[in-house]
Amino acid sequence: MPELPEVEAWRRQLDPLVKTSPVEQAGPAHIATLKTFDPPISTLDGQSLAGVERRGKRFLIPTSGGELVLMVHLMSAGRLKYIAPGGKAAKSPAFRTRFADGGELQLTEAGKKKRAGVWLLRPDALRDELAHLGPEADGLSDDDVARILGSDSRRLHSLLRDQRLIAGIGRAWANEILWAAKLSPYALSGQVDDEGTARLATAIREELARGLDLRLQGANDETTYRVHRKLGAPCARCGTPLAQVDFEEHTIFYCPTCQTDGRVLKDRRMSRLLK
Protein backbone atom coordinates (compact mmCIF):
# COMPACT_ATOMS: atom_id res chain seq x y z
CA MET A 1 0.00 0.00 0.00
CA PRO A 2 1.38 3.44 -0.85
CA GLU A 3 2.14 5.25 2.40
CA LEU A 4 3.21 8.76 3.34
CA PRO A 5 6.57 8.78 1.48
CA GLU A 6 5.05 7.39 -1.71
CA VAL A 7 1.91 9.53 -1.66
CA GLU A 8 3.88 12.68 -0.84
CA ALA A 9 6.36 12.00 -3.65
CA TRP A 10 3.52 11.55 -6.14
CA ARG A 11 1.77 14.64 -4.75
CA ARG A 12 4.82 16.78 -5.47
CA GLN A 13 5.05 15.42 -9.00
CA LEU A 14 1.34 15.89 -9.74
CA ASP A 15 0.86 19.30 -8.10
CA PRO A 16 2.15 21.52 -10.94
CA LEU A 17 0.70 19.30 -13.67
CA VAL A 18 -2.98 19.50 -12.71
CA LYS A 19 -2.87 23.32 -12.68
CA THR A 20 -1.87 23.77 -16.30
CA SER A 21 -5.29 23.47 -17.95
CA PRO A 22 -8.98 23.48 -16.91
CA VAL A 23 -10.92 20.25 -16.61
CA GLU A 24 -12.67 19.32 -19.83
CA GLN A 25 -14.40 16.21 -18.51
CA ALA A 26 -14.29 14.49 -15.12
CA GLY A 27 -15.04 10.79 -15.36
CA PRO A 28 -16.09 8.24 -16.23
CA ALA A 29 -15.40 6.28 -13.05
CA HIS A 30 -15.82 2.62 -12.19
CA ILE A 31 -19.03 2.16 -10.21
CA ALA A 32 -17.07 0.78 -7.25
CA THR A 33 -14.50 3.58 -7.34
CA LEU A 34 -16.72 6.67 -7.21
CA LYS A 35 -17.93 6.92 -3.61
CA THR A 36 -20.07 10.08 -3.83
CA PHE A 37 -22.89 11.21 -6.12
CA ASP A 38 -23.82 14.64 -4.78
CA PRO A 39 -22.40 16.85 -6.13
CA PRO A 40 -22.09 14.86 -9.37
CA ILE A 41 -18.60 14.35 -10.71
CA SER A 42 -19.55 16.35 -13.82
CA THR A 43 -19.60 19.45 -11.60
CA LEU A 44 -15.83 19.56 -12.13
CA ASP A 45 -16.22 20.08 -15.88
CA GLY A 46 -14.86 23.49 -16.86
CA GLN A 47 -13.25 24.09 -13.46
CA SER A 48 -9.59 24.80 -12.79
CA LEU A 49 -7.73 22.84 -10.13
CA ALA A 50 -5.59 24.53 -7.48
CA GLY A 51 -3.04 21.73 -7.21
CA VAL A 52 -2.62 18.56 -5.16
CA GLU A 53 -2.52 18.44 -1.37
CA ARG A 54 -2.23 15.46 0.99
CA ARG A 55 -3.77 14.29 4.26
CA GLY A 56 -2.32 11.04 5.53
CA LYS A 57 -2.46 8.62 2.58
CA ARG A 58 -5.13 10.61 0.71
CA PHE A 59 -4.72 13.02 -2.19
CA LEU A 60 -6.79 16.20 -1.94
CA ILE A 61 -7.31 18.15 -5.17
CA PRO A 62 -9.30 21.36 -4.62
CA THR A 63 -10.81 23.53 -7.30
CA SER A 64 -9.25 26.96 -7.68
CA GLY A 65 -12.15 28.60 -5.86
CA GLY A 66 -12.11 26.03 -3.06
CA GLU A 67 -15.80 25.13 -3.44
CA LEU A 68 -15.06 21.46 -4.19
CA VAL A 69 -12.30 18.96 -3.38
CA LEU A 70 -11.58 15.75 -5.26
CA MET A 71 -10.26 13.20 -2.75
CA VAL A 72 -8.45 10.06 -3.90
CA HIS A 73 -7.45 7.12 -1.70
CA LEU A 74 -5.26 4.54 -3.45
CA MET A 75 -5.74 1.75 -0.89
CA SER A 76 -3.32 -1.12 -1.63
CA ALA A 77 -3.18 -1.33 -5.42
CA GLY A 78 -4.18 2.07 -6.77
CA ARG A 79 -1.91 4.42 -8.69
CA LEU A 80 -2.56 8.05 -9.65
CA LYS A 81 -0.74 9.25 -12.76
CA TYR A 82 -0.72 12.26 -15.05
CA ILE A 83 -0.68 11.46 -18.77
CA ALA A 84 0.74 14.29 -20.86
CA PRO A 85 -1.16 15.35 -24.01
CA GLY A 86 -0.59 12.71 -26.66
CA GLY A 87 0.84 10.26 -24.12
CA LYS A 88 -0.12 6.60 -23.79
CA ALA A 89 -3.08 6.32 -21.44
CA ALA A 90 -4.75 3.30 -19.87
CA LYS A 91 -7.75 2.08 -21.88
CA SER A 92 -10.08 1.57 -18.93
CA PRO A 93 -8.83 3.37 -15.82
CA ALA A 94 -10.86 3.25 -12.62
CA PHE A 95 -11.22 7.04 -12.93
CA ARG A 96 -10.01 9.74 -15.28
CA THR A 97 -10.08 13.50 -15.46
CA ARG A 98 -9.38 14.89 -18.92
CA PHE A 99 -8.00 18.42 -19.22
CA ALA A 100 -8.68 20.90 -21.99
CA ASP A 101 -5.11 20.62 -23.31
CA GLY A 102 -5.48 16.85 -23.78
CA GLY A 103 -3.67 15.76 -20.64
CA GLU A 104 -5.32 13.29 -18.25
CA LEU A 105 -5.19 12.45 -14.58
CA GLN A 106 -5.80 8.71 -14.31
CA LEU A 107 -6.45 6.39 -11.39
CA THR A 108 -5.62 2.77 -12.16
CA GLU A 109 -5.85 -0.23 -9.87
CA ALA A 110 -4.14 -3.59 -10.22
CA GLY A 111 -6.17 -6.76 -9.70
CA LYS A 112 -9.87 -7.45 -9.88
CA LYS A 113 -10.83 -5.98 -6.52
CA LYS A 114 -11.74 -2.29 -6.73
CA ARG A 115 -10.81 -0.82 -3.34
CA ALA A 116 -9.37 2.55 -4.36
CA GLY A 117 -11.83 5.38 -4.02
CA VAL A 118 -12.69 8.81 -5.44
CA TRP A 119 -14.86 11.33 -3.60
CA LEU A 120 -16.07 14.76 -4.73
CA LEU A 121 -16.76 16.74 -1.57
CA ARG A 122 -17.63 20.20 -0.39
CA PRO A 123 -15.28 21.59 2.29
CA ASP A 124 -17.60 20.81 5.22
CA ALA A 125 -18.09 17.21 4.05
CA LEU A 126 -14.32 16.89 3.57
CA ARG A 127 -13.70 17.98 7.17
CA ASP A 128 -16.11 15.31 8.38
CA GLU A 129 -14.48 12.69 6.16
CA LEU A 130 -11.01 13.43 7.54
CA ALA A 131 -11.98 14.12 11.16
CA HIS A 132 -10.95 10.68 12.40
CA LEU A 133 -7.33 11.00 11.25
CA GLY A 134 -4.53 11.57 13.73
CA PRO A 135 -1.62 14.00 13.28
CA GLU A 136 0.67 13.68 10.28
CA ALA A 137 3.41 11.15 10.94
CA ASP A 138 6.20 13.31 9.50
CA GLY A 139 5.42 16.19 11.86
CA LEU A 140 5.52 14.35 15.20
CA SER A 141 7.71 15.65 18.01
CA ASP A 142 9.17 13.47 20.77
CA ASP A 143 6.39 14.70 23.07
CA ASP A 144 3.75 13.81 20.48
CA VAL A 145 5.08 10.27 20.23
CA ALA A 146 5.19 9.91 24.02
CA ARG A 147 1.57 11.07 24.26
CA ILE A 148 0.43 8.66 21.55
CA LEU A 149 2.25 5.73 23.15
CA GLY A 150 0.61 6.53 26.47
CA SER A 151 -2.87 6.83 25.00
CA ASP A 152 -3.41 3.09 24.52
CA SER A 153 -1.84 -0.28 25.29
CA ARG A 154 -1.13 -1.75 21.88
CA ARG A 155 1.53 -3.73 20.06
CA LEU A 156 3.79 -1.16 18.44
CA HIS A 157 3.31 -2.37 14.88
CA SER A 158 -0.47 -2.15 15.28
CA LEU A 159 -0.30 1.28 16.91
CA LEU A 160 1.88 2.78 14.18
CA ARG A 161 -0.61 1.64 11.53
CA ASP A 162 -3.65 3.07 13.29
CA GLN A 163 -4.62 6.12 11.21
CA ARG A 164 -6.70 7.46 14.11
CA LEU A 165 -3.50 7.88 16.11
CA ILE A 166 -0.93 8.63 13.39
CA ALA A 167 -1.77 9.46 9.78
CA GLY A 168 0.38 8.11 6.98
CA ILE A 169 2.16 4.96 8.22
CA GLY A 170 1.24 1.48 7.01
CA ARG A 171 2.78 -1.94 7.37
CA ALA A 172 5.87 -1.32 5.21
CA TRP A 173 7.06 1.81 6.98
CA ALA A 174 6.06 0.42 10.37
CA ASN A 175 8.55 -2.38 9.65
CA GLU A 176 11.23 0.10 8.61
CA ILE A 177 10.64 2.44 11.55
CA LEU A 178 10.69 -0.25 14.23
CA TRP A 179 13.86 -1.75 12.78
CA ALA A 180 15.54 1.66 12.80
CA ALA A 181 14.39 2.23 16.40
CA LYS A 182 15.56 -1.26 17.51
CA LEU A 183 12.12 -1.99 18.97
CA SER A 184 10.12 -5.19 18.85
CA PRO A 185 6.95 -4.98 16.75
CA TYR A 186 5.22 -6.90 19.55
CA ALA A 187 6.34 -4.53 22.34
CA LEU A 188 3.44 -2.91 24.18
CA SER A 189 3.22 0.84 23.68
CA GLY A 190 2.68 1.52 27.38
CA GLN A 191 5.90 -0.29 28.29
CA VAL A 192 8.29 1.63 26.02
CA ASP A 193 10.73 3.57 28.21
CA ASP A 194 11.90 7.15 27.63
CA GLU A 195 14.96 6.06 25.67
CA GLY A 196 12.89 3.80 23.43
CA THR A 197 10.34 6.57 22.92
CA ALA A 198 13.06 8.97 21.80
CA ARG A 199 14.46 6.36 19.40
CA LEU A 200 11.00 5.72 17.98
CA ALA A 201 10.29 9.44 17.46
CA THR A 202 13.64 9.89 15.70
CA ALA A 203 13.07 6.79 13.56
CA ILE A 204 9.63 8.00 12.44
CA ARG A 205 11.03 11.32 11.28
CA GLU A 206 14.21 9.98 9.72
CA GLU A 207 12.74 6.92 8.02
CA LEU A 208 9.86 8.84 6.44
CA ALA A 209 12.30 11.51 5.26
CA ARG A 210 14.62 8.82 3.86
CA GLY A 211 11.71 7.15 2.11
CA LEU A 212 10.48 10.40 0.59
CA ASP A 213 13.93 11.31 -0.67
CA LEU A 214 14.36 7.91 -2.30
CA ARG A 215 10.91 7.93 -3.86
CA LEU A 216 11.52 11.39 -5.31
CA GLN A 217 14.63 9.92 -6.94
CA GLY A 218 12.51 7.13 -8.43
CA ALA A 219 13.87 4.36 -6.20
CA ASN A 220 12.01 1.04 -6.30
CA ASP A 221 10.95 -1.09 -3.31
CA GLU A 222 14.11 -3.20 -3.40
CA THR A 223 16.30 -0.12 -3.04
CA THR A 224 14.04 1.74 -0.61
CA TYR A 225 13.22 -0.94 1.96
CA ARG A 226 15.86 -2.34 4.30
CA VAL A 227 13.56 -4.76 6.15
CA HIS A 228 10.13 -4.93 4.52
CA ARG A 229 9.75 -8.07 2.36
CA LYS A 230 13.41 -8.96 2.96
CA LEU A 231 12.88 -12.35 4.62
CA GLY A 232 16.19 -14.17 5.00
CA ALA A 233 18.29 -11.22 3.86
CA PRO A 234 21.10 -10.22 6.25
CA CYS A 235 20.24 -7.38 8.62
CA ALA A 236 22.05 -4.26 7.44
CA ARG A 237 23.16 -3.62 11.04
CA CYS A 238 24.17 -7.01 12.45
CA GLY A 239 23.98 -9.52 9.60
CA THR A 240 21.33 -11.75 11.21
CA PRO A 241 18.87 -13.18 8.66
CA LEU A 242 15.67 -11.13 8.81
CA ALA A 243 12.54 -12.93 10.00
CA GLN A 244 8.80 -12.54 9.53
CA VAL A 245 5.66 -13.19 11.57
CA ASP A 246 1.95 -12.81 10.83
CA PHE A 247 -0.02 -10.48 13.08
CA GLU A 248 -3.53 -9.04 12.58
CA GLU A 249 -3.60 -10.17 8.92
CA HIS A 250 -0.32 -8.38 8.27
CA THR A 251 3.13 -9.86 7.72
CA ILE A 252 5.76 -8.20 9.88
CA PHE A 253 9.47 -8.25 9.02
CA TYR A 254 12.09 -7.71 11.73
CA CYS A 255 15.59 -8.57 12.94
CA PRO A 256 15.60 -11.11 15.80
CA THR A 257 18.96 -9.86 17.09
CA CYS A 258 18.43 -6.09 16.88
CA GLN A 259 14.76 -5.99 17.85
CA THR A 260 13.79 -9.00 19.96
CA ASP A 261 16.96 -9.99 21.85
CA GLY A 262 17.41 -13.12 19.76
CA ARG A 263 13.85 -14.38 20.21
CA VAL A 264 11.82 -15.48 17.21
CA LEU A 265 8.30 -14.07 17.36
CA LYS A 266 5.45 -16.53 17.12
CA ASP A 267 2.32 -16.16 15.02
CA ARG A 268 -0.37 -15.00 17.45
CA ARG A 269 -2.78 -17.43 15.84
CA MET A 270 -0.52 -20.33 16.72
CA SER A 271 1.21 -19.39 19.94
CA ARG A 272 1.36 -16.93 22.79
CA LEU A 273 2.71 -13.51 21.76
CA LEU A 274 6.24 -12.59 22.67
CA LYS A 275 7.05 -9.03 23.56
Secondary structure in CASP SS format (residue, H / E / C, confidence):
PFRMAT SS
TARGET T0000
AUTHOR 0000-0000-0000
METHOD secondary structure of the structure
MODEL  1
M C 1.00
P C 1.00
E C 1.00
L H 1.00
P H 1.00
E H 1.00
V H 1.00
E H 1.00
A H 1.00
W H 1.00
R H 1.00
R H 1.00
Q H 1.00
L H 1.00
D C 1.00
P C 1.00
L C 1.00
V C 1.00
K C 1.00
T C 1.00
S C 1.00
P C 1.00
V E 1.00
E E 1.00
Q E 1.00
A E 1.00
G E 1.00
P E 1.00
A E 1.00
H C 1.00
I C 1.00
A C 1.00
T C 1.00
L E 1.00
K C 1.00
T C 1.00
F C 1.00
D C 1.00
P C 1.00
P C 1.00
I H 1.00
S H 1.00
T H 1.00
L H 1.00
D C 1.00
G C 1.00
Q C 1.00
S C 1.00
L E 1.00
A C 1.00
G C 1.00
V C 1.00
E E 1.00
R E 1.00
R E 1.00
G C 1.00
K C 1.00
R E 1.00
F E 1.00
L E 1.00
I E 1.00
P E 1.00
T E 1.00
S C 1.00
G C 1.00
G C 1.00
E C 1.00
L C 1.00
V E 1.00
L E 1.00
M E 1.00
V E 1.00
H E 1.00
L C 1.00
M C 1.00
S C 1.00
A C 1.00
G E 1.00
R E 1.00
L E 1.00
K E 1.00
Y E 1.00
I E 1.00
A C 1.00
P C 1.00
G C 1.00
G C 1.00
K C 1.00
A C 1.00
A C 1.00
K C 1.00
S C 1.00
P C 1.00
A C 1.00
F E 1.00
R E 1.00
T E 1.00
R E 1.00
F E 1.00
A C 1.00
D C 1.00
G C 1.00
G C 1.00
E E 1.00
L E 1.00
Q E 1.00
L E 1.00
T E 1.00
E E 1.00
A C 1.00
G C 1.00
K C 1.00
K C 1.00
K C 1.00
R C 1.00
A C 1.00
G E 1.00
V E 1.00
W E 1.00
L E 1.00
L E 1.00
R C 1.00
P H 1.00
D H 1.00
A H 1.00
L H 1.00
R H 1.00
D H 1.00
E H 1.00
L H 1.00
A C 1.00
H C 1.00
L C 1.00
G C 1.00
P C 1.00
E E 1.00
A H 1.00
D H 1.00
G H 1.00
L C 1.00
S C 1.00
D H 1.00
D H 1.00
D H 1.00
V H 1.00
A H 1.00
R H 1.00
I H 1.00
L H 1.00
G H 1.00
S C 1.00
D C 1.00
S C 1.00
R C 1.00
R E 1.00
L H 1.00
H H 1.00
S H 1.00
L H 1.00
L H 1.00
R H 1.00
D C 1.00
Q C 1.00
R C 1.00
L C 1.00
I C 1.00
A E 1.00
G C 1.00
I C 1.00
G C 1.00
R H 1.00
A H 1.00
W H 1.00
A H 1.00
N H 1.00
E H 1.00
I H 1.00
L H 1.00
W H 1.00
A H 1.00
A H 1.00
K C 1.00
L C 1.00
S C 1.00
P C 1.00
Y C 1.00
A C 1.00
L E 1.00
S H 1.00
G H 1.00
Q H 1.00
V C 1.00
D C 1.00
D H 1.00
E H 1.00
G H 1.00
T H 1.00
A H 1.00
R H 1.00
L H 1.00
A H 1.00
T H 1.00
A H 1.00
I H 1.00
R H 1.00
E H 1.00
E H 1.00
L H 1.00
A H 1.00
R H 1.00
G H 1.00
L H 1.00
D H 1.00
L H 1.00
R H 1.00
L H 1.00
Q C 1.00
G C 1.00
A C 1.00
N C 1.00
D H 1.00
E H 1.00
T H 1.00
T H 1.00
Y C 1.00
R C 1.00
V C 1.00
H C 1.00
R C 1.00
K C 1.00
L C 1.00
G C 1.00
A C 1.00
P E 1.00
C C 1.00
A C 1.00
R C 1.00
C C 1.00
G C 1.00
T C 1.00
P E 1.00
L C 1.00
A E 1.00
Q E 1.00
V E 1.00
D E 1.00
F E 1.00
E C 1.00
E C 1.00
H E 1.00
T E 1.00
I E 1.00
F E 1.00
Y E 1.00
C C 1.00
P H 1.00
T H 1.00
C H 1.00
Q H 1.00
T H 1.00
D C 1.00
G C 1.00
R C 1.00
V C 1.00
L C 1.00
K C 1.00
D C 1.00
R C 1.00
R C 1.00
M C 1.00
S C 1.00
R C 1.00
L C 1.00
L C 1.00
K C 1.00
END
